[in-house]
Amino acid sequence: MVHIRDAHLNDLPAMLAIYNHAVNTLVATFDLEEQSLEQRTVWFHKHGDRYPLIVAEDAAGAVIGYACLSAFREKPAYGNTTELSIYIDEQQRGKHVGSVLMAEILERARKLGYHTVISGITGGNEASFRLHEKFGFRQVGKLSEVGFKFGEWHDVHYYQWMVK
């Protein structure tokens, strides 16, 4: 059973391990070097009432994934648009943790009065494409060869969900 709750500062080491695994093994993030706990603490504090950060816990209380909403762009006219990120522990992928996180974070976007939610997904991440499409996101664009990681150029596909 997966339990979803607001993230706490003491969740950061587990979230950092999940994120740094992605940095080292996936193109889901274009960070090229592992983040430090200090860097992720700054990132953590950018979240709060307007930009929720939630975690998924397993039955034993271990953090197995997280999702957040962030500012899409800094200019004020983008204020009702938010960007979504979801990261899942490598051992938990394919076990519907992403679906549980997605359902909760989209409900929070709705309650916060956002107009639209944007996700940038690296090409080839079929599991993420399917997850987003399952929740009604549609692909609205693609930027070709914008990230260079692991010796290759990668595209970023933009998905959008209109909050109703």
N, C-alpha and C positions, 0 to 999 in steps of 0.2 A: 504494500500500500504506500502511496506517495502522499506526503503532506506538504502543502504550500503555505508559506508564511513570509512576512517581511524579513529581509536580511538584517542581521545584526553585525556590528563591527567584529565580533568574535568569529563570524563566519568567513572572514577574509582569507585566512590561510587555506581553507578548503576551496573557496572560489578561485584563489590565486593558483592553486595546483591544477584545477580544471582549465583555467585560462592558459597557463604556461604550457600545459600539454598540447593545447591547440596551437600555440605559437610554434612549438617545436615539431609538430607532426601534420598540421592541417593548413590549408589556405583559407580557412574560415575567418582568420584575422590576418591582416597584412603587417602586424608587428613582426619584426625579424629577430628580436632579442627578448628573452624572458623579462617580464615585469618584476619589479621588486615589491615587497610589502608596502614600502613607503609610497611608491607610485600608485598602487592600487588603493591605498588609503585616501589619497587625493581624489581618485576616481570615485570611490565610495561616497565621499562627502558631496559630490555633485548630484547625488540622488536624494530623494526625500519626497515631500508631499506631491509636487508636480511631476516628478520623475521617479516613479516607484522602482525599487530593486527587490526582487523576491527570490526565494530559494525553494528548491524541492528537497525534501528530506525523505530518506527511506525509513522503514519501520524501526530501525535502531537509532534514528536521529542524525544520521550522517548526511551532510550536504552532498547531493548527487547531481545538481544542476542549478542554474539560475537564469533569470530573465530580467531585463530592465527596459525602461523607456528613457530616452535621452533627447536632448535638444537636437532637432534636425539641422537647423542652421541658426546662426546667432541673430540675424536681422529680425526685428519685431513682427513683421508681417508673417513670419513662419511660426508664430507662437502657438497656433492650434494644430500644428503638424509635429509629430514625434517620430523618433527612430527606434526601432525594436532590435534587441539583441538577445539571443538565447545560446547558452553553452551547456552541454551535458557531459558528465563524466564518461570517459571512454567505455567503461564497463556497463554503463546504463543505456547506451544508445540502442535504439530499436525496441525499447521497452515502454514506449508511450509517455516517457517523462516529458519530452518536448511538447506533446499534446496537452498535458495537464498544465504545464507552465504557460503555453500559448493561450489556452482558454482563460486562465486567470489574468494574465497581463492585458489581454484584449478587453476583458470586462473592466479592468481598472482604467484603461484608456477611455472607454465609454463613459464611465462615472466621472472622470476628470474633464469631460467635455471636449476631448480632441475631435477634430474634424477628419483627420486621416493619419494612418500609421504607415511608415516606410521601412522597408528592409532592403539592405544591399547584400546580395548573396553571390559568392564567388562561383563562377562557372564550374560545372561538374559536380556540385553539391546536390545531387538528386534527392537525397533525404530531406534537405531543407526546402527544396522546391516543392516537394510533395506535401510537406507539413504546412507550408504557407498556403498552397492551393486548397488543401483540406479545409482551411479556415476562411476561405473566400478571398484571399489575396489574388491579385492578378499581376502578371508581369507587365510593366509599363515602359521598360527600356533596358538597354544594355550599353555599357561602356566597354569597348574592346581594348584588351591588353593594357589595362591601367595599373596593374600590380605585378611586380617581378619578385617571385619567391620560389625557392627550391630550383633555381636555374631555368624557370619558365615564366612566360607572360600569362597573366590571368585576366579574364573578363569579369566584370561585376554586373549582375542582373538586378534591376530594381523592381521590387514588388510593392504593391500598394493595397491597403485595405481601407475602404471608406467606412467610417464609423456611422452607424445609423441609429 
